[in-house]
């Protein structure tokens, strides 16, 4: 007992460890990592790991795109701390840490990712406890608003925004206008040491109950390229029960940002459109987001609205159409211009209202649509895939799942009279569409998958659907 009460902390830790070993109950070692896995770091950053006991230095393996170089030191006991360094590759980079303690007991492998930025990136900080009079260049001197941080940033830059609500109150405060290569990262803890957007919700929303013109929370103008990132936020468009202008969470108006790992929502309006993300003359990259159209009492709602010769890449999102009780709700609306979107691996839900669509795509747009789950939604009329009037043969539709979950009139594919035919329609699963699996030319209901696969009119290819 006297040994266990040893006042020297290092000796006490070793004695307790020996006692646990004698009892056969010593748990595996634990590690505290700073900055935490999931955080935003520079490519020349050092990662500090403190273990709760002495470690076998030769057993350590740490990778972050490369094998990291360890430098061992003592915090409480011998070799319980390691600093990891190296020329880390940029991007969303996988991290893995393995090690054993001096008793041969292995650490539970730690896996995760870091967002790694170029070493010349200037970092700025925003907090609900900040002040726009601050420089924003250190954790101890954060800005209060994202707009002020963008204005004061020297590109290339990353603005790190901690947990909290960041309301844009109109007309006193402007919307957030992106600057090229000044990226925004939300989901950080108050002290900026941890990052998890699901735990540290960073809300950016417009508060304007009187807007009458098109209003957005964040806008990407013509100078914006995919080098400008929006990541880790909850973004909400404005709401106004009497709005005559559209509500938009993010407007990509000739700009092409990278939009990843966010929740983006349209507002509640009447009688205007509610749009979560507008893509106009844009090649935006939109990936791994939850996107939800808002609600419009007398008009339509949209998760993603594509127009004006756009070519966005839309990957691995969950996209909900919103609610439009007197009009139409759309997961994705692809307007009647020469758009060429790539829509890959998404989960689409048409929403609720009078008519709901998972994907509404018009000629002469020529989309690539592959490996998506496409639920027409729960509108009174629901359509998983809709081809409006316009004619022509456009689009590559392969390996999608098309179905409906509600409504009175339910179609997997609905082609209007004189509507578009797909160039390729192959390997798709069609089910739970009791009105018609495929309504051809606005008149002929086809419920036999063999008939669908056998059709080759006008140069289209239909094969392997089931």
Secondary structure, 3 states (H helix, E strand, C coil): CCCCCCCCHHHHHHHHHHHHHHHCCCCCCCEEEECCCCCEEECCCCEEEEECCCEEEEEEEEEECCECEEEEECCCCCCCEEEEECCCCCEEEEEEEEEEECCCCECCCEEEEEEEECCCCEEEEECCCCCCCCCCCCHHHCECCHHHHHHHCCCCEEEEEECEEEEEECCCCCCEECCCCEEEEEEECCCCCCECCCCCCEEEEEECCCCCCCEEEEEECCCCCCCCEEECCEEECCCECCCCCCEEEEEEECCCCEEECCEEECCEECCCCEEEEEEECCCCEEECCEEECCEECCCCEEEEEEECCCCCEEECCEEECCEEEEEEEEEEEECCCCCCCEEECCEEECCEEEEEEEEEECCCCCCEEECCEEECCCCCEEEEEEECECCCECCEEECCEEECCCCCEEEEEEECCCECECCEEECCEECCCCCEEEEECCCEEECCHHHHHCCCHHHCEEECCC
